[in-house]
Each structure stands twice: as C-alpha cells, then as structure tokens.
Amino acid sequence: MGLRCRYLPDMDLTPAEVSVVRRAVAAYREAKEKHVGQFRGATADSILEELDPSPVRWSQLASFVIATVEDPTRRKP
C-alpha cells in the first residue's frame, strides 16, 4: 500500500514516487514561471520518466503534477 495523496484522495503514491513527483512539481512550476533553477531545464516529463511508469500511471502522475501547480487554492507540496 502506498501513501495517500492529500490532493487527490483516489491516488496513492509509493514512497519512490513521492520524491520524484515533488521534483516534477517544482520543475513544472519553474518552467511555467520561466525560471532556470536547480533542475537546469529538466522538464517534469523527464523527471517522471525516471520512475519508468506504465503509460497509464505516467498520465496519472502528470495529471497530478499539473493539477498541483495550476490550482491556486492548493498549497505547495
């Protein structure tokens, strides 16, 4: 059993996914704000690919990353 995601209650994140998703959220946020930060241009896509997820899981994780950054009512993870 993985960790429960507080933003999407139907989504479980494994311990390995938690840190990668946080990095992907930060990279997406930086790309959206056009900052060149510690990820040096790495995209959220390439960070999520580190997990080598199935296409379905990749879509779920990518949707979570986008929803986390785009929804102004959510706090930063």
N, C-alpha and C positions, 0 to 999 in steps of 0.2 A: 504494500500500500504506500502510495506516495504522499507528499504534502498537499494539503488543501490550499488552493489559491484563494486569497481573500477577495479578489475582484471578480473572479468567475467561479462561483461555487461548484459548478459542474465539472470543473477542470482540476485534475490532480497533477502536480508537478513532482517528479522524482528529485531526490537530493542533487543529482548531477544536473538536472535541468534548471534548478533554481538559480545557480550562479551564472549559467550561460544566458538565461532569459534576462537576468538583471543587466548583464553586459550588453545584450542586444537592445534592451530598452534605452540604456544610456547612449549607445551608438545611434539609434534611431532619433533620439531627442537631439543629439549633437548635429546629425545630418539635417534634420528639419530646421535647426537654427543656423545652419551653415557654419558651424564651428569645426575647426580641425583640432581635435582633442587627443587624449591619450590613445585612442584607437587608431589614429593616423589614417583615417579614411576607410577603415574597415566598415562594411555595411552590416546592418542587422542580419541580412540574409546569410552572409558569410560566417557570422558568429553562430547562427543557429545550425549551420551545416556541420559545425564541429561535433554535434551530437549524432550525426548521421541518422536522422529520424526517417521514418517512412513518410511518403508524401502526405498522407492524411495527418500524421502527427505534426509535420512541418507546418501545414496550413493552420492547425490549431494553435501552435506556438506563435506563428507570425500574426495571427488574428489577435492573440493576447497582447503581443508587443505593441501593435498599432492601437488597440483599444486603450492600453495603459497610457500611451503618450497623447492620444487625441482627445480623450475625455478630460475636460478641465476640472471636473468635480473629484477626480481621483488624486490621491496623494502620491508623491513619488515613492517607488519601492525602495 
